[in-house]
Amino acid sequence: MYEELLIKHCSPTLAGMKTGNLFTCSFSCDTDMKQCVRCWNALLTKKGLRVLPLRFQNGRALIYIYRPAQLSKDLQDNIANRLLRERGYTMETSERCVVQLKKRLDECEEFPHEIGLFLGYPSEDVCGFIENKADSCKYVGCWKVYGDVEAAQKTFAKFKKCTDVYCSQFAKGKSIERLAVAG
């Protein structure tokens, strides 16, 4: 069941097309969640992926799967860098930024919408979402688009096709380890 959720929600990241994905998953306890994450990391770290629980409350975990090398590149973008600095991120390393994101999820009353930068969303769309308080977007797909609609639509179509293919391959017995692309 857990692997099926990972495939359903994270195929573009497993395929190396996207920096990261988030999904929620139910666990009976914190220990079970940590064991599951350890197993995923044992399979996926060698492929350039990392799995982290960002939050665990009421038996539900917010799981973040990402490609650290790609995140490091993404956060060097001028708009992303400025946006994160404005929100108190030190920008020492991308790993430190992930730790700070986790802390913001735990401490902030409002959801930290800069999280889109950690998922590989275009920085202009993340900035537009925050500045417009989620209103007045040009298009809605995997995220709200404030910039290049045509490019976003092509990306959304690629992500959907990837997810369809990965779900089909997983249903035929292909393992997550084999589906994950080295990056």
Backbone bond lengths (Angstrom), bond angles and torsions (degrees), N, CA, C in turn:
res aa  C-N    CA-C-N  psi(-1)  N-CA   C-N-CA  omega(-1)  CA-C   N-CA-C  phi
1 M - - - 1.452 - - 1.529 110.88 -
2 Y 1.349 117.24 -45.89 1.456 120.43 -178.61 1.528 111.26 -63.44
3 E 1.326 116.49 -41.10 1.460 119.88 179.83 1.524 110.91 -65.24
4 E 1.331 116.11 -36.34 1.460 119.77 178.58 1.532 110.93 -62.78
5 L 1.336 117.12 -40.00 1.471 120.82 176.37 1.524 110.93 -63.51
6 L 1.315 116.09 -41.56 1.465 120.89 179.18 1.528 110.55 -60.18
7 I 1.317 116.75 -45.30 1.469 121.23 178.66 1.530 110.75 -65.20
8 K 1.317 116.50 -47.65 1.471 121.61 -176.70 1.526 112.66 -60.49
9 H 1.338 116.57 -38.56 1.458 120.02 -173.53 1.522 115.17 -102.92
10 C 1.333 118.21 -11.32 1.465 119.77 -170.68 1.523 114.56 -130.52
11 S 1.298 119.07 12.22 1.463 121.12 -177.01 1.527 114.13 -53.90
12 P 1.340 120.10 -45.59 1.469 118.47 179.65 1.538 113.29 -60.26
13 T 1.317 117.36 -32.78 1.463 119.79 176.85 1.523 110.16 -73.57
14 L 1.329 117.51 -42.67 1.461 120.87 177.00 1.531 110.94 -59.23
15 A 1.328 116.27 -35.04 1.462 121.82 -178.38 1.527 113.14 -80.77
16 G 1.323 117.37 -7.32 1.461 120.48 -179.84 1.520 113.71 83.56
17 M 1.332 117.27 13.21 1.463 121.85 -179.09 1.529 112.92 -91.22
18 K 1.317 116.93 -15.08 1.459 121.92 -171.56 1.521 108.73 -141.89
19 T 1.313 116.78 148.27 1.463 122.01 -177.90 1.517 112.14 -67.09
20 G 1.323 117.44 -45.21 1.455 119.31 -175.66 1.514 112.72 -161.55
21 N 1.319 114.44 165.61 1.459 122.80 175.63 1.522 108.96 -141.84
22 L 1.317 115.48 157.14 1.457 124.09 175.07 1.519 108.69 -122.93
23 F 1.320 115.55 147.05 1.463 119.88 169.28 1.517 108.07 -156.34
24 T 1.327 115.70 158.27 1.458 120.23 176.54 1.522 108.92 -104.69
25 C 1.317 113.71 149.11 1.451 120.62 -175.37 1.529 108.17 -146.79
26 S 1.311 117.12 137.44 1.465 121.43 178.03 1.524 110.60 -86.22
27 F 1.324 115.03 138.82 1.468 122.14 175.96 1.514 107.79 -136.73
28 S 1.316 116.40 148.45 1.461 120.24 -179.49 1.525 111.95 -68.65
29 C 1.342 116.03 -29.54 1.470 119.54 179.36 1.520 110.00 -160.69
30 D 1.311 114.84 168.23 1.457 123.14 -179.82 1.529 111.01 -58.10
31 T 1.329 117.32 -39.25 1.463 121.95 -178.46 1.525 111.14 -63.39
32 D 1.332 117.51 -43.42 1.467 121.17 178.08 1.527 111.29 -63.21
33 M 1.329 115.89 -41.19 1.459 120.19 179.25 1.528 110.08 -62.37
34 K 1.330 117.23 -46.51 1.471 120.61 -179.22 1.524 111.17 -63.57
35 Q 1.315 117.81 -38.39 1.468 121.39 178.33 1.527 110.52 -64.06
36 C 1.316 117.37 -43.11 1.463 121.88 178.93 1.529 110.49 -62.29
37 V 1.325 116.73 -45.73 1.468 121.47 179.44 1.533 110.24 -62.24
38 R 1.332 117.09 -41.04 1.475 120.34 177.41 1.532 110.79 -60.17
39 C 1.315 116.81 -42.95 1.474 121.15 178.95 1.523 111.26 -62.41
40 W 1.337 116.35 -46.50 1.471 120.15 177.94 1.526 110.70 -59.46
41 N 1.320 116.62 -44.94 1.463 119.36 180.00 1.527 111.54 -63.96
42 A 1.317 117.76 -37.08 1.465 120.57 177.86 1.530 110.88 -60.47
43 L 1.326 116.59 -36.03 1.465 121.30 179.58 1.528 112.83 -80.25
44 L 1.323 116.66 -36.48 1.462 120.18 -166.45 1.529 116.20 -103.86
45 T 1.305 118.16 -18.51 1.467 120.14 -178.37 1.527 111.19 -58.93
46 K 1.321 116.73 -40.64 1.475 120.06 -179.60 1.530 112.30 -66.63
47 K 1.320 116.68 -12.67 1.468 121.26 177.25 1.532 111.71 -97.98
48 G 1.332 116.06 5.46 1.469 119.70 178.69 1.514 113.73 86.79
49 L 1.335 116.91 19.11 1.467 121.87 -178.98 1.523 109.86 -113.88
50 R 1.322 114.89 155.56 1.456 120.66 175.82 1.524 107.84 -136.83
51 V 1.325 116.06 142.53 1.463 122.15 178.98 1.518 107.99 -120.71
52 L 1.342 116.33 127.88 1.462 121.63 -179.50 1.521 110.66 -134.79
53 P 1.323 116.70 138.93 1.467 118.25 168.80 1.533 107.09 -82.19
54 L 1.310 116.93 122.72 1.464 120.18 179.16 1.517 111.85 -86.91
55 R 1.339 115.21 -27.84 1.461 119.58 -179.36 1.519 108.49 -158.91
56 F 1.338 116.34 146.13 1.463 121.64 175.40 1.527 107.53 -136.88
57 Q 1.341 115.58 114.25 1.461 121.56 -179.51 1.519 109.07 -142.76
58 N 1.319 115.66 138.12 1.464 121.97 174.20 1.531 112.94 49.53
59 G 1.330 116.33 41.44 1.455 120.64 176.95 1.516 115.12 77.32
60 R 1.337 117.17 7.83 1.471 121.36 -179.66 1.522 109.12 -121.23
61 A 1.322 114.67 133.31 1.469 120.63 178.80 1.518 109.49 -111.30
62 L 1.314 115.20 138.77 1.461 121.86 170.32 1.526 105.28 -95.21
63 I 1.327 115.92 109.92 1.458 122.55 -174.44 1.532 109.33 -101.65
64 Y 1.325 114.82 132.85 1.462 122.87 178.23 1.524 107.90 -114.91
65 I 1.329 116.42 121.14 1.455 121.78 173.25 1.523 106.69 -114.52
66 Y 1.331 115.51 131.52 1.463 118.14 -174.99 1.525 111.88 -153.40
67 R 1.311 113.70 168.40 1.458 122.92 176.54 1.537 107.15 -107.87
68 P 1.332 117.12 102.75 1.468 120.46 -176.54 1.531 114.30 -53.79
69 A 1.317 118.05 -40.06 1.469 120.07 -179.23 1.526 110.95 -63.83
70 Q 1.326 116.89 -41.06 1.462 120.25 179.20 1.529 110.81 -70.59
71 L 1.323 117.29 -38.93 1.464 119.89 178.11 1.520 110.55 -60.48
72 S 1.305 116.52 -41.88 1.464 120.67 178.86 1.531 110.79 -57.90
73 K 1.327 117.15 -43.08 1.473 121.22 177.21 1.524 110.92 -65.45
74 D 1.338 116.34 -45.97 1.466 120.74 -177.72 1.529 112.13 -58.64
75 L 1.316 116.47 -40.56 1.471 120.35 -175.10 1.522 112.69 -76.79
76 Q 1.330 118.12 -6.00 1.463 121.65 175.26 1.527 111.68 -82.30
77 D 1.323 116.92 -12.61 1.461 122.05 176.65 1.529 108.92 -57.37
78 N 1.322 117.21 135.95 1.474 121.66 -176.11 1.524 113.23 -58.23
79 I 1.333 116.86 -44.10 1.467 120.20 -179.22 1.533 110.03 -66.52
80 A 1.335 116.31 -44.79 1.472 120.69 179.17 1.525 110.25 -61.05
81 N 1.307 116.06 -45.11 1.459 121.46 -178.66 1.529 111.00 -60.42
82 R 1.331 115.61 -46.70 1.476 120.48 179.58 1.528 111.20 -62.74
83 L 1.318 115.85 -46.30 1.465 121.47 -178.40 1.530 111.26 -59.72
84 L 1.316 116.50 -43.94 1.464 120.08 -179.74 1.531 111.74 -69.82
85 R 1.331 117.20 -40.72 1.478 120.06 177.53 1.535 111.05 -60.47
86 E 1.335 116.10 -39.83 1.472 120.60 178.44 1.526 111.43 -61.65
87 R 1.318 117.07 -24.65 1.460 122.04 -179.18 1.528 112.87 -100.16
88 G 1.323 116.42 12.38 1.460 121.24 172.93 1.511 116.73 91.80
89 Y 1.316 117.90 7.30 1.464 120.02 177.12 1.529 108.94 -73.98
90 T 1.322 116.99 139.19 1.462 120.89 -177.10 1.522 112.84 -81.85
91 M 1.302 117.73 -21.37 1.467 124.60 177.63 1.531 113.04 63.16
92 E 1.345 117.22 24.00 1.465 120.77 177.43 1.529 110.31 -62.16
93 T 1.330 115.69 -54.53 1.472 122.45 177.17 1.526 107.38 -145.67
94 S 1.320 115.59 163.49 1.468 118.48 177.83 1.532 110.11 -66.05
95 E 1.344 117.15 -33.45 1.463 120.38 178.12 1.526 110.44 -62.89
96 R 1.326 116.18 -41.32 1.470 120.75 178.33 1.532 109.65 -64.90
97 C 1.322 117.15 -36.90 1.469 120.74 177.56 1.523 111.16 -63.53
98 V 1.336 117.73 -38.37 1.467 120.96 178.08 1.527 109.42 -64.30
99 V 1.332 117.34 -41.14 1.468 121.18 177.44 1.531 109.66 -61.71
100 Q 1.324 116.83 -41.92 1.462 120.51 179.51 1.527 111.44 -68.29
101 L 1.333 117.69 -35.58 1.468 121.01 175.60 1.524 109.93 -62.38
102 K 1.324 116.60 -46.24 1.466 121.26 178.43 1.525 110.34 -57.61
103 K 1.310 116.89 -42.80 1.470 121.74 179.10 1.533 110.38 -63.97
104 R 1.341 116.61 -41.89 1.470 119.72 179.06 1.527 111.35 -64.99
105 L 1.325 117.35 -36.97 1.462 120.28 176.60 1.526 111.09 -61.93
106 D 1.326 116.35 -37.02 1.462 121.22 -179.38 1.526 112.86 -76.07
107 E 1.332 117.14 -35.18 1.461 120.88 -169.28 1.526 116.00 -102.06
108 C 1.318 117.87 -28.39 1.463 120.52 -173.90 1.525 111.31 -83.27
109 E 1.314 115.52 139.18 1.464 120.22 175.72 1.523 110.34 -69.58
110 E 1.322 116.60 -40.04 1.452 121.95 -179.89 1.529 109.09 -90.61
111 F 1.332 116.83 141.60 1.459 120.77 178.73 1.525 109.24 -62.00
112 P 1.333 118.39 134.68 1.472 120.91 -179.04 1.537 111.79 -77.58
113 H 1.317 116.30 94.59 1.461 120.89 -173.94 1.520 113.93 -66.94
114 E 1.321 117.30 -11.88 1.462 119.61 173.96 1.530 110.93 -64.76
115 I 1.305 116.76 -8.07 1.468 121.29 179.14 1.527 111.16 -56.01
116 G 1.325 117.09 -26.48 1.469 120.43 176.85 1.518 112.67 -56.24
117 L 1.324 117.08 -32.07 1.468 120.75 178.38 1.528 110.91 -66.34
118 F 1.326 117.29 -29.53 1.456 122.44 -179.98 1.535 111.60 -80.43
119 L 1.326 115.86 -9.75 1.460 122.14 -179.53 1.530 112.12 -103.56
120 G 1.329 116.16 -3.54 1.453 120.13 179.44 1.512 114.46 88.66
121 Y 1.332 117.44 13.68 1.455 119.68 176.56 1.533 108.25 -70.04
122 P 1.333 117.95 148.52 1.461 119.83 177.79 1.532 110.59 -58.14
123 S 1.318 115.84 135.27 1.471 119.98 -176.44 1.523 111.69 -60.40
124 E 1.340 118.09 -33.88 1.463 118.98 179.10 1.531 111.20 -66.29
125 D 1.337 117.59 -30.48 1.460 120.69 177.73 1.526 111.19 -75.12
126 V 1.319 117.21 -39.32 1.469 120.85 177.27 1.525 109.30 -64.64
127 C 1.313 116.27 -45.49 1.464 121.16 178.56 1.534 110.36 -62.09
128 G 1.323 117.23 -44.64 1.466 121.36 178.37 1.521 112.01 -61.61
129 F 1.319 117.09 -40.36 1.462 121.80 178.41 1.530 110.10 -60.88
130 I 1.314 116.24 -46.82 1.472 120.97 -178.09 1.520 110.70 -68.13
131 E 1.319 117.49 -47.64 1.474 121.46 -177.34 1.525 112.42 -65.24
132 N 1.330 116.64 -34.97 1.463 121.00 -178.08 1.522 113.33 -95.53
133 K 1.333 116.42 6.04 1.471 122.05 -179.75 1.531 111.00 51.83
134 A 1.336 115.08 43.17 1.469 124.59 176.29 1.531 113.59 71.36
135 D 1.316 118.40 8.30 1.472 121.81 178.02 1.529 110.62 -101.62
136 S 1.328 114.92 167.41 1.464 123.59 170.06 1.525 114.92 60.80
137 C 1.312 117.97 31.16 1.465 119.42 176.58 1.523 109.43 -76.49
138 K 1.327 115.72 162.23 1.458 121.72 179.85 1.527 112.27 -86.83
139 Y 1.350 115.97 -25.62 1.459 120.46 -175.36 1.526 108.62 -163.13
140 V 1.347 116.38 151.20 1.462 120.98 176.35 1.522 108.71 -123.05
141 G 1.314 115.59 126.90 1.463 122.74 176.06 1.513 107.14 -142.01
142 C 1.309 117.58 -122.83 1.472 121.44 175.89 1.525 110.59 -65.64
143 W 1.298 117.03 -23.22 1.461 124.57 173.53 1.524 107.59 -149.22
144 K 1.312 117.36 171.32 1.467 121.24 176.82 1.530 108.13 -82.91
145 V 1.331 114.80 130.53 1.460 121.47 -174.89 1.522 110.17 -100.86
146 Y 1.318 115.21 126.57 1.466 122.57 176.78 1.520 110.90 -115.13
147 G 1.319 116.90 -12.29 1.460 122.49 -177.86 1.515 111.51 -109.66
148 D 1.305 117.26 -118.89 1.459 125.31 -172.90 1.539 111.62 -79.46
149 V 1.322 115.47 98.75 1.470 121.83 -177.55 1.526 111.45 -64.44
150 E 1.306 117.37 -45.62 1.470 120.86 -177.18 1.532 111.18 -61.30
151 A 1.297 117.51 -44.92 1.474 121.13 178.65 1.527 110.14 -63.98
152 A 1.334 116.43 -41.13 1.468 120.26 179.67 1.525 110.83 -63.98
153 Q 1.324 117.54 -43.08 1.460 120.86 179.81 1.533 111.37 -61.40
154 K 1.321 117.03 -40.11 1.464 120.85 177.02 1.531 110.26 -64.13
155 T 1.318 116.15 -41.23 1.464 120.85 178.63 1.519 110.65 -64.45
156 F 1.326 117.22 -45.08 1.461 121.11 179.13 1.533 110.95 -59.32
157 A 1.329 116.60 -41.47 1.467 120.63 179.27 1.533 110.65 -64.36
158 K 1.335 117.06 -40.75 1.474 120.76 177.93 1.520 110.73 -63.80
159 F 1.327 116.08 -42.19 1.470 120.05 179.66 1.523 111.01 -63.88
160 K 1.339 116.78 -40.81 1.466 120.26 179.91 1.525 110.44 -65.33
161 K 1.316 116.56 -45.30 1.462 120.05 179.80 1.533 110.11 -61.93
162 C 1.315 116.98 -43.74 1.469 121.80 178.34 1.531 110.34 -58.46
163 T 1.320 116.49 -47.01 1.468 120.88 -179.14 1.524 110.67 -62.98
164 D 1.321 116.91 -42.88 1.469 120.58 178.37 1.527 111.21 -60.39
165 V 1.324 116.37 -45.99 1.471 121.12 -179.55 1.529 110.37 -64.46
166 Y 1.332 117.20 -45.53 1.464 120.93 -178.49 1.527 111.25 -64.85
167 C 1.322 117.22 -41.55 1.475 120.11 178.23 1.523 110.20 -62.79
168 S 1.316 116.98 -41.55 1.460 121.72 178.79 1.530 110.56 -64.14
169 Q 1.312 116.68 -46.83 1.471 120.80 179.92 1.536 111.51 -64.06
170 F 1.317 116.43 -39.22 1.466 120.47 178.86 1.530 110.10 -65.38
171 A 1.346 116.23 -41.22 1.468 121.17 178.84 1.528 111.23 -63.15
172 K 1.330 116.65 -27.28 1.474 121.40 178.69 1.528 111.95 -86.34
173 G 1.340 116.29 2.17 1.455 118.93 174.69 1.518 117.12 105.35
174 K 1.318 118.11 1.78 1.462 120.30 179.01 1.531 108.85 -73.78
175 S 1.305 117.45 132.41 1.469 121.76 -176.15 1.530 111.95 -77.97
176 I 1.314 115.45 159.77 1.469 121.21 175.81 1.521 109.62 -59.02
177 E 1.312 116.75 -40.62 1.457 121.29 -179.31 1.535 110.75 -59.69
178 R 1.320 116.95 -39.47 1.465 119.82 179.46 1.530 111.55 -77.05
179 L 1.320 117.64 -30.89 1.458 120.85 179.52 1.529 112.63 -74.59
180 A 1.320 117.15 -30.54 1.465 120.99 -178.52 1.524 109.77 -70.06
181 V 1.320 115.25 129.67 1.459 122.44 -179.29 1.528 108.40 -90.64
182 A 1.318 116.20 135.20 1.470 120.06 176.74 1.518 108.95 -68.06
183 G 1.322 115.09 139.75 1.464 118.50 -177.96 1.494 112.13 -139.22
